[in-house]
Amino acid sequence: MENAVTMKKEIRNSFLFSLILSSLFSIFTILIISVTKNFYFILIVPFLVFGFELFFKKKQDIFTSLLLSFLFILLNYFFMFSPFLLSILMLFVPVYYFREYSTQEIIEKLGFKGSLTRAILYSLASLLPLFLLYILIAAVSLFFGLNDSENVVNKVLDLPLYLMFYAVLIAPLVEEIFFRSFLLTFFMNYTKFLSKFNSEILSSLLAAVIFSLAHFSYGSIFELFGTFFMGYALYVTYRVSGDIKVPIIIHMIINFVSLIAMHMVV
């Protein structure tokens, strides 16, 4: 009986590990496909899975990871679950990562600390510096002839109404938890190069790069650089305040104001 329970537990843990690994591979591959507009990049999934096996020497079910990765990506693109499936995966990964902790501890590990009032005050105090940063980025981009923000405006205005609500209410929550809170912890603890130097700055820069690439599907160089610097600025607000609610609120405000501005300009 004890052997059966142990075996069942090992099977469950193996499947859960395959699930989180597949989620990470799916997120990465979806971002690559979005950036390149080439669906054939789905073929990199097998290389990711086998590479993980070789590099990390982690025993797990390769077939399960491959199957789940392909399933997530195909659902995302062919059954119109995007971007909601991607958001579910991006929330699942950090929650599973901290699965050994209690619910309250997971909430704290994800960066939710302090009162909502405190978070709102920090957010409001951060808006002016971030607004000035945005003006600086726009000015530099214009000077070097990289201000192609009309690509973003054209794509955003074509979005259905429900996706605009998603962009204001759901995307900031999911993206800040994943890019600002989880990736920083993940890179510092589980990437050998970053852990060796114990560099939070380097980890946050890498997370900002990935955050930037996730927005390059708009086809705008300005958006690529803008989201990198704004992403890192949001990390700074998180680092200073110690509360992930601060960049979440700021992100919501930025997206809301941007949508309003785009509709007013056109």
Sine and cosine of phi, psi and omega as CSV:
sin_phi,cos_phi,sin_psi,cos_psi,sin_omega,cos_omega
0.00,0.00,-0.69,0.72,0.00,-1.00
-0.90,0.43,-0.62,0.78,0.03,-1.00
-0.91,0.42,-0.61,0.79,0.00,-1.00
-0.92,0.40,-0.66,0.75,0.02,-1.00
-0.90,0.43,-0.68,0.73,0.01,-1.00
-0.89,0.46,-0.68,0.74,0.00,-1.00
-0.91,0.42,-0.66,0.75,0.02,-1.00
-0.89,0.46,-0.64,0.77,0.02,-1.00
-0.91,0.41,-0.65,0.76,0.02,-1.00
-0.91,0.42,-0.64,0.77,0.02,-1.00
-0.90,0.43,-0.69,0.73,0.01,-1.00
-0.89,0.45,-0.71,0.71,0.00,-1.00
-0.90,0.43,-0.62,0.79,0.03,-1.00
-0.90,0.44,-0.67,0.74,0.00,-1.00
-0.93,0.38,-0.67,0.74,0.01,-1.00
-0.89,0.45,-0.63,0.78,0.04,-1.00
-0.90,0.43,-0.66,0.75,0.06,-1.00
-0.89,0.47,-0.58,0.81,-0.02,-1.00
-0.92,0.39,-0.72,0.69,0.00,-1.00
-0.94,0.35,-0.61,0.79,0.04,-1.00
-0.90,0.44,-0.68,0.73,0.02,-1.00
-0.90,0.44,-0.61,0.79,0.02,-1.00
-0.89,0.46,-0.71,0.70,0.02,-1.00
-0.89,0.46,-0.71,0.70,0.01,-1.00
-0.89,0.45,-0.63,0.78,-0.01,-1.00
-0.91,0.41,-0.71,0.71,0.02,-1.00
-0.86,0.51,-0.74,0.67,-0.01,-1.00
-0.88,0.48,-0.72,0.69,-0.05,-1.00
-0.93,0.38,-0.64,0.76,0.04,-1.00
-0.88,0.47,-0.65,0.76,0.04,-1.00
-0.90,0.44,-0.67,0.74,0.02,-1.00
-0.89,0.45,-0.70,0.72,0.01,-1.00
-0.90,0.44,-0.64,0.77,0.01,-1.00
-0.90,0.43,-0.64,0.77,-0.02,-1.00
-0.94,0.34,-0.71,0.71,-0.12,-0.99
-1.00,0.02,-0.29,0.96,-0.07,-1.00
0.88,0.48,0.47,0.88,-0.03,-1.00
-0.81,-0.58,0.95,-0.31,-0.08,-1.00
-0.94,0.35,-0.28,0.96,-0.01,-1.00
-0.91,0.42,-0.23,0.97,0.05,-1.00
-0.93,0.38,-0.11,0.99,0.11,-0.99
-0.88,0.48,-0.38,0.93,-0.02,-1.00
-0.95,0.32,-0.16,0.99,0.03,-1.00
-0.98,0.19,-0.22,0.98,-0.04,-1.00
-0.84,0.53,-0.75,0.66,0.02,-1.00
-0.85,0.53,-0.62,0.79,0.01,-1.00
-0.92,0.40,-0.60,0.80,0.05,-1.00
-0.89,0.45,-0.71,0.70,-0.04,-1.00
-0.92,0.40,-0.74,0.67,0.00,-1.00
-0.93,0.38,-0.59,0.81,0.05,-1.00
-0.89,0.46,-0.62,0.78,0.05,-1.00
-0.88,0.47,-0.67,0.74,0.02,-1.00
-0.87,0.50,-0.69,0.72,-0.07,-1.00
-0.96,0.26,-0.67,0.74,-0.12,-0.99
-0.98,0.21,-0.70,0.72,-0.08,-1.00
-1.00,-0.10,-0.16,0.99,0.02,-1.00
0.82,0.58,0.62,0.78,-0.04,-1.00
-0.99,-0.15,0.88,-0.48,0.01,-1.00
-0.96,0.28,0.82,-0.58,0.06,-1.00
-0.23,-0.97,0.13,-0.99,-0.09,-1.00
-0.99,0.16,0.97,-0.25,-0.03,-1.00
-0.90,0.43,-0.68,0.73,-0.05,-1.00
-0.87,0.49,-0.69,0.73,0.00,-1.00
-0.87,0.48,-0.69,0.72,0.00,-1.00
-0.90,0.44,-0.68,0.73,0.02,-1.00
-0.88,0.47,-0.73,0.68,-0.04,-1.00
-0.88,0.47,-0.73,0.68,-0.02,-1.00
-0.91,0.42,-0.65,0.76,0.01,-1.00
-0.87,0.49,-0.76,0.65,0.01,-1.00
-0.89,0.46,-0.63,0.78,-0.01,-1.00
-0.89,0.45,-0.73,0.69,0.00,-1.00
-0.86,0.51,-0.71,0.70,-0.06,-1.00
-0.93,0.37,-0.68,0.73,-0.01,-1.00
-0.91,0.42,-0.65,0.76,0.07,-1.00
-0.87,0.49,-0.65,0.76,-0.05,-1.00
-0.89,0.46,-0.61,0.79,-0.12,-0.99
-0.98,-0.17,-0.48,0.87,-0.12,-0.99
-0.97,-0.25,-0.23,0.97,-0.01,-1.00
-0.87,-0.49,0.32,0.95,0.16,-0.99
0.86,0.52,0.55,0.83,0.06,-1.00
-1.00,0.06,-0.17,0.99,0.01,-1.00
-0.96,0.27,0.68,-0.73,0.07,1.00
-0.99,-0.11,0.19,0.98,-0.11,-0.99
-0.93,0.36,-0.63,0.77,0.04,-1.00
-0.89,0.45,-0.66,0.75,0.02,-1.00
-0.87,0.49,-0.63,0.77,0.02,-1.00
-0.91,0.42,-0.65,0.76,0.03,-1.00
-0.88,0.47,-0.69,0.72,0.02,-1.00
-0.90,0.44,-0.66,0.75,-0.04,-1.00
-0.93,0.37,-0.43,0.90,0.09,-1.00
-0.99,0.11,-0.59,0.81,-0.02,-1.00
-0.90,0.44,-0.66,0.75,-0.08,-1.00
-0.85,0.53,-0.82,0.57,0.00,-1.00
-0.91,0.40,-0.57,0.82,0.02,-1.00
-0.90,0.44,-0.69,0.73,0.04,-1.00
-0.92,0.39,-0.60,0.80,-0.02,-1.00
-0.84,0.54,-0.60,0.80,-0.01,-1.00
-0.97,-0.23,0.46,0.89,-0.14,-0.99
-0.88,0.47,-0.41,0.91,-0.05,-1.00
-0.96,0.27,-0.18,0.98,-0.05,-1.00
-1.00,-0.10,0.26,-0.97,0.07,-1.00
-0.96,0.29,0.21,-0.98,-0.02,-1.00
-0.84,0.54,-0.70,0.71,0.00,-1.00
-0.90,0.43,-0.63,0.77,0.01,-1.00
-0.93,0.38,-0.60,0.80,0.04,-1.00
-0.89,0.46,-0.69,0.72,0.02,-1.00
-0.85,0.52,-0.68,0.74,0.02,-1.00
-0.94,0.34,-0.62,0.78,0.02,-1.00
-0.89,0.45,-0.52,0.85,0.01,-1.00
-0.98,0.19,-0.08,1.00,0.13,-0.99
0.97,-0.25,0.10,1.00,-0.01,-1.00
-0.99,0.11,0.99,-0.14,-0.03,-1.00
-0.67,-0.75,0.57,-0.82,0.02,-1.00
1.00,0.06,0.16,-0.99,-0.05,-1.00
-0.99,0.14,0.31,-0.95,0.03,-1.00
-0.92,0.38,-0.60,0.80,0.02,-1.00
-0.87,0.49,-0.71,0.71,0.03,-1.00
-0.88,0.48,-0.66,0.75,-0.01,-1.00
-0.90,0.43,-0.65,0.76,0.01,-1.00
-0.90,0.44,-0.67,0.74,0.01,-1.00
-0.90,0.44,-0.70,0.72,0.07,-1.00
-0.87,0.49,-0.65,0.76,-0.03,-1.00
-0.90,0.44,-0.73,0.68,-0.01,-1.00
-0.90,0.45,-0.61,0.79,0.01,-1.00
-0.93,0.36,-0.39,0.92,-0.05,-1.00
-1.00,0.01,-0.25,0.97,-0.11,-0.99
-0.90,0.43,-0.68,0.73,-0.04,-1.00
-0.89,0.45,-0.77,0.64,0.06,-1.00
-0.85,0.53,-0.63,0.78,0.00,-1.00
-0.94,0.35,-0.59,0.81,0.06,-1.00
-0.90,0.44,-0.68,0.74,0.05,-1.00
-0.91,0.42,-0.61,0.80,0.06,-1.00
-0.89,0.46,-0.66,0.75,0.01,-1.00
-0.89,0.46,-0.68,0.74,0.03,-1.00
-0.89,0.46,-0.65,0.76,0.01,-1.00
-0.90,0.44,-0.70,0.71,0.02,-1.00
-0.88,0.47,-0.68,0.73,0.00,-1.00
-0.90,0.44,-0.65,0.76,-0.01,-1.00
-0.91,0.41,-0.70,0.72,0.01,-1.00
-0.90,0.43,-0.68,0.73,0.01,-1.00
-0.89,0.46,-0.65,0.76,0.02,-1.00
-0.91,0.41,-0.63,0.78,0.00,-1.00
-0.89,0.45,-0.63,0.78,-0.02,-1.00
-1.00,-0.05,0.12,0.99,0.05,-1.00
0.95,0.32,0.49,0.87,-0.05,-1.00
-0.95,-0.31,0.10,1.00,-0.07,-1.00
-0.99,0.13,1.00,0.09,0.01,-1.00
-0.94,-0.33,0.63,0.78,-0.08,-1.00
-0.90,0.43,-0.25,0.97,0.03,-1.00
-0.89,0.46,-0.44,0.90,0.06,-1.00
-0.89,0.46,-0.65,0.76,0.02,-1.00
-0.92,0.39,-0.72,0.69,-0.03,-1.00
-0.85,0.52,-0.72,0.70,-0.03,-1.00
-0.88,0.47,-0.67,0.75,-0.02,-1.00
-0.95,0.32,-0.65,0.76,-0.04,-1.00
-0.91,0.41,-0.65,0.76,-0.04,-1.00
-0.93,0.38,-0.34,0.94,0.03,-1.00
-1.00,0.06,-0.11,0.99,-0.05,-1.00
-0.96,0.29,0.59,-0.81,0.09,-1.00
-0.93,0.38,0.30,-0.95,-0.10,-0.99
-0.87,0.50,-0.63,0.77,-0.07,-1.00
-0.90,0.43,-0.51,0.86,0.03,-1.00
-0.96,0.28,-0.44,0.90,0.07,-1.00
-0.94,0.33,-0.62,0.78,0.11,-0.99
-0.90,0.44,-0.64,0.77,0.04,-1.00
-0.87,0.50,-0.67,0.74,-0.05,-1.00
-0.91,0.42,-0.47,0.88,-0.04,-1.00
-1.00,-0.04,-0.62,0.78,-0.16,-0.99
-0.98,-0.22,-0.61,0.79,-0.12,-0.99
-0.98,-0.18,-0.75,0.66,-0.06,-1.00
-0.82,0.57,-0.72,0.69,0.01,-1.00
-0.87,0.50,-0.65,0.76,0.02,-1.00
-0.88,0.47,-0.78,0.63,-0.05,-1.00
-0.92,0.40,-0.73,0.69,-0.08,-1.00
-0.92,0.40,-0.63,0.78,0.00,-1.00
-0.93,0.36,-0.64,0.77,0.06,-1.00
-0.89,0.47,-0.70,0.71,-0.08,-1.00
-0.97,0.24,-0.79,0.61,-0.12,-0.99
-0.99,0.16,-0.63,0.78,-0.09,-1.00
-1.00,0.00,-0.62,0.79,-0.08,-1.00
-1.00,-0.09,-0.86,0.51,-0.12,-0.99
-0.93,0.36,-0.77,0.64,-0.08,-1.00
-0.87,0.50,-0.60,0.80,0.02,-1.00
-0.87,0.49,-0.75,0.66,0.03,-1.00
-0.89,0.45,-0.69,0.73,-0.04,-1.00
-0.89,0.46,-0.74,0.67,-0.03,-1.00
-0.90,0.43,-0.65,0.76,-0.06,-1.00
-0.95,0.32,-0.54,0.84,-0.08,-1.00
-1.00,-0.08,-0.48,0.88,-0.17,-0.99
-0.83,-0.56,0.05,1.00,0.13,-0.99
-0.97,-0.26,0.88,-0.47,-0.16,-0.99
-0.85,0.52,-0.69,0.72,-0.05,-1.00
-0.88,0.48,-0.72,0.69,-0.04,-1.00
-0.95,0.31,-0.59,0.81,0.00,-1.00
-0.92,0.38,-0.55,0.83,-0.01,-1.00
-0.88,0.47,-0.68,0.73,0.00,-1.00
-1.00,0.00,-0.15,0.99,0.01,-1.00
0.73,0.68,0.77,0.64,-0.10,-1.00
-0.96,-0.26,0.97,-0.26,0.06,-1.00
-0.93,0.37,-0.52,0.85,0.00,-1.00
-0.91,0.42,-0.72,0.70,-0.01,-1.00
-0.91,0.41,-0.61,0.79,0.03,-1.00
-0.90,0.44,-0.69,0.73,-0.02,-1.00
-0.93,0.37,-0.56,0.83,0.06,-1.00
-0.91,0.41,-0.67,0.74,0.02,-1.00
-0.90,0.43,-0.65,0.76,0.05,-1.00
-0.90,0.44,-0.60,0.80,0.02,-1.00
-0.92,0.39,-0.60,0.80,0.04,-1.00
-0.89,0.45,-0.71,0.70,-0.01,-1.00
-0.91,0.41,-0.64,0.77,0.06,-1.00
-0.87,0.49,-0.66,0.75,0.01,-1.00
-0.91,0.42,-0.72,0.69,0.01,-1.00
-0.88,0.47,-0.52,0.86,0.01,-1.00
-0.91,0.41,-0.31,0.95,-0.01,-1.00
-0.96,-0.27,0.08,1.00,-0.07,-1.00
-0.98,0.19,-0.10,0.99,0.02,-1.00
-0.90,0.43,-0.25,0.97,0.07,-1.00
-0.95,0.32,-0.24,0.97,0.01,-1.00
0.96,0.27,0.54,0.84,-0.06,-1.00
-0.81,-0.59,0.82,-0.57,0.08,-1.00
-0.92,0.40,-0.61,0.79,0.04,-1.00
-0.87,0.50,-0.67,0.74,0.02,-1.00
-0.90,0.43,-0.60,0.80,-0.01,-1.00
-0.88,0.47,-0.77,0.64,-0.01,-1.00
-0.96,0.29,-0.63,0.78,-0.02,-1.00
-0.88,0.48,-0.71,0.70,-0.01,-1.00
-0.94,0.34,-0.47,0.88,0.06,-1.00
-0.90,0.43,-0.79,0.61,-0.04,-1.00
-0.94,0.35,-0.63,0.78,0.04,-1.00
-0.93,0.37,-0.59,0.81,0.05,-1.00
-0.89,0.46,-0.67,0.74,0.03,-1.00
-0.94,0.35,-0.58,0.81,0.05,-1.00
-0.90,0.44,-0.61,0.79,0.05,-1.00
-0.91,0.41,-0.59,0.81,0.09,-1.00
-0.88,0.48,-0.66,0.75,0.00,-1.00
-0.88,0.48,-0.67,0.74,0.03,-1.00
-0.89,0.45,-0.59,0.81,0.05,-1.00
-0.92,0.38,-0.67,0.74,-0.04,-1.00
-0.92,0.39,-0.65,0.76,-0.02,-1.00
-0.95,0.32,-0.70,0.71,-0.07,-1.00
-0.99,0.14,-0.47,0.88,-0.06,-1.00
0.96,0.28,0.25,0.97,-0.07,-1.00
-0.70,-0.72,0.86,-0.50,-0.04,-1.00
-0.92,0.39,-0.31,0.95,0.03,-1.00
-0.90,0.44,-0.47,0.89,-0.03,-1.00
-0.90,0.44,-0.83,0.55,0.04,-1.00
-0.91,0.42,-0.45,0.89,0.05,-1.00
-0.90,0.44,-0.74,0.67,-0.01,-1.00
-0.90,0.44,-0.70,0.72,0.02,-1.00
-0.87,0.49,-0.69,0.72,0.00,-1.00
-0.87,0.49,-0.67,0.75,0.03,-1.00
-0.89,0.46,-0.70,0.72,-0.01,-1.00
-0.90,0.43,-0.71,0.71,0.00,-1.00
-0.86,0.51,-0.74,0.67,-0.01,-1.00
-0.90,0.44,-0.65,0.76,-0.01,-1.00
-0.91,0.42,-0.75,0.66,0.00,-1.00
-0.89,0.46,-0.65,0.76,0.00,-1.00
-0.89,0.46,-0.69,0.73,0.01,-1.00
-0.90,0.44,-0.68,0.74,0.02,-1.00
-0.89,0.46,-0.71,0.70,-0.02,-1.00
-0.88,0.47,-0.67,0.74,-0.01,-1.00
-0.89,0.45,-0.64,0.77,0.00,-1.00
-0.96,0.28,-0.45,0.89,0.03,-1.00
-0.97,0.23,-0.55,0.84,-0.03,-1.00
-0.94,0.34,-0.65,0.76,-0.05,-1.00
-0.98,0.20,0.00,0.00,0.00,0.00
